[in-house]
Structures are given as C-alpha cells and as structure tokens.
Amino acid sequence: MAKKTGLTKAPPKPRTADEFVMAGRQIQPAAGEPMKRFTLDVPRSLHTRIKKACADRGEPMADVLREILEREFPR
C-alpha cells in the first residue's frame, strides 16, 4: 500500500517571462491590446521623486508613466 503524504501536485510553471511577471496581476489591457513589460533603470533620486508625486496624486506609477509615454510617442 502506498504511503500518503498529503502533498498535492505542484501548479504548472508559467511558460514565458511575461506570463511569470503578470501571474496574479489584474492589469487590464488598453482597448483589448496585449500588454508588454520593459525594464528601465533610473537613478534612485528620480524614482523616489516619481513615486512620491504619484502617491501624492493617488495614482499608480505605472498609469502615470504610461500617460507620459503616450504623450511623448503618439500613434
């Protein structure tokens, strides 16, 4: 008779880096368009200023930065 350990099968691992990053997130694609992620290195002081300004406005950093990018790079 096989010994039961109470362990269950591990959940499947994400297939891509994007799936890994987005796992468990509730980000809605803009106008049904798939989202992509990129990494941007900035000085700590700039990150702090952006984060503080966004917190003061009550807006997520990602939303504010997406708006800036849309203005800078219109369709």
PyMOL commands that set and color helices and strands:
alter all, ss='L'
color gray80, all
select helices_A, chain A and resi 17-22+30-32+44-57+61-72
alter helices_A, ss='H'
color red, helices_A
deselect
rebuild
show_as cartoon
